[in-house]
Amino acid sequence: MVKVSSASVPTHPKAEDFFIQSNDKYEKGDYQAAIAAYSQAIVLNPNYVEAYNRRGNARRALGDNKGALADYNAASAN
């Protein structure tokens, strides 16, 4: 008989986890929180093109056109 532990196994957050959180925050209009979560996704996956694009959209929504352009350029470089 095999006994299975009921203890949860810790998992490390993945870029996709932060990306999903970001999209939710963006849709709610919380652009600062969305930018922070997109940034976490990018830290975990520096080639995450869609995270750069969407972070650029959030920055543009806040009037940070320079930051948005930098993100769009980073996306196109990947």
PETAWO-V597258 format. One record per helix or strand of 3 or more residues. SS is the DSSP state (A for helix, B for strand). FROM is the first residue (numbers start at 0). TO is the last residue. Records with the same first field share a line. If there is no record, write none. Layout:
SS->FROM-TO  FROM-TO
This chain:
A->14-26  30-43  48-60  64-76
